Amino acid sequence: MQDEEIHTGRCLCGAVTFQTRGRLREVVACHCSQCRRQSGFYYAATSVSNDRLTVKGGEEVAWYRASPSAERGFCKQCGSALFWRHDGEADTSIMAGAFDQPSGLKIAYHIFCADKGDFYDITDGLPQSPKGREGLKTAEG
């Protein structure tokens, strides 16, 4: 039997830790106004199916309904943004910066670039979409 890929991570204070099993989705950089306002910059997140995510300290995760179809999970103690999930989906997005290093993660593309902050440029040469991307669940669809 082949070994499964395992990734671990946590919030800033360590009250919430998590482990993922199996391959993670590529990292998506979201520049929408919600992500910008919550993080101060943009979100960079991967995703894993819920049955492959184990969270310890889950009682320390607060969920904020940021839109009619999605919510954001953060640590009640230190405020670290950790998770994003779309209603009815079997996956949870996890902030790439919350993973222990080395994560092996890489950003694949940028979404909601039309809404990005005016204080930075996207210069990495990766694909940019003014809105979401087909096949990727967002708060807008």
Secondary structure as GFF3:
##gff-version 3
##sequence-region A 1 141
A	DSSP	beta_strand	6	10	.	.	.	ID=ss1
A	DSSP	beta_strand	17	21	.	.	.	ID=ss2
A	DSSP	beta_strand	27	30	.	.	.	ID=ss3
A	DSSP	alpha_helix	33	39	.	.	.	ID=ss4
A	DSSP	beta_strand	43	49	.	.	.	ID=ss5
A	DSSP	three_ten_helix	50	52	.	.	.	ID=ss6
A	DSSP	beta_strand	53	56	.	.	.	ID=ss7
A	DSSP	three_ten_helix	58	60	.	.	.	ID=ss8
A	DSSP	beta_strand	61	67	.	.	.	ID=ss9
A	DSSP	beta_strand	70	75	.	.	.	ID=ss10
A	DSSP	beta_strand	81	86	.	.	.	ID=ss11
A	DSSP	beta_strand	91	95	.	.	.	ID=ss12
A	DSSP	three_ten_helix	96	98	.	.	.	ID=ss13
A	DSSP	beta_strand	107	111	.	.	.	ID=ss14
A	DSSP	three_ten_helix	113	115	.	.	.	ID=ss15
###
